[in-house]
Amino acid sequence: VISNTANVFQGAVAAACEDIPHFWLIHEFPEREFQYYAKKNEVYF
C-alpha cells in the first residue's frame, strides 16, 4: 500500500490489518504547514 500524503492514514491501517508493507510518500512539510500532527502524537504516543 502506498500513501501519497500525510493527511490520510487509512492506507497505513489497512496495510497493518492485512500484514502487508505500507509506504508513505509525504509531500507536505509538517513542521510548519501541519503543526497539529505534533499535538496528535502527544495524545497517541
Residue pairs with C-beta under 8 A, 6 or more apart in sequence:
1 11
1 12
1 14
1 15
1 20
1 21
1 22
1 23
2 11
2 22
2 23
2 25
3 9
3 11
3 12
3 22
3 23
3 24
3 25
4 25
4 27
5 25
5 26
5 27
5 28
6 24
6 26
6 28
6 30
6 34
6 37
7 28
7 34
11 22
12 22
12 24
15 21
15 22
16 22
28 34
30 37
30 38
